[in-house]
Amino acid sequence: MGYKAEALKASLRQMVTIGLFVLALDWTTKALMMLFAAERTTPHYTHPNPLALLLVLAVAPVILRHARHRAMVIALGVCIGGCAGNLFQIMAGIPVTDFIPIPHLLMNPGCTRGYNCTYMCNLADIALWTSVPLLAFAFAVHVWTTWRARSPQPATA
């Protein structure tokens, strides 16, 4: 097996490890909140699309083959862990537990003071929201390093 295949396998291993860490952290915090502060949680059923996780898992090796930057590995791992965090709970028939309040004013500027303007989420949701700018940053790093590698270097005397 060549160097590129070994590097791709290492990147995939790191990505899956990060995803499993995010998944474990999400489930641990949900379990702890249900155990010690169930009254501060918002369990609910949702309808996540399992195709989203399958799409990320299918596209990740292709992306990593062309852009093996650590930022891309981290971003994809966080995205996979976030997708799996809520999806596996729903597939098991367990309601998703939200417990982190975020002021809804950030999400809906039309929210007024007379209404409940708090959006509840969990670590899986935050991982998904975080993975988007991480993926954009990783893509920008990939484009920048590729452009720098292909641009002609000035000759030094």
Secondary structure, 3 states (H helix, E strand, C coil): CCHHHHHHHHHHHHHHHHHHHHHHHHHHHHHHHHHHCHHHCEEECCCCCHHHHHHHHHHHHHHHHHCCCHHHHHHHHHHHHHHHHHHHHHHCCCCEEECEEEEHHHCCCCCCCCCCCEEEECHHHHHHHHHHHHHHHHHHHHHHHHHHHHCCCCCCC
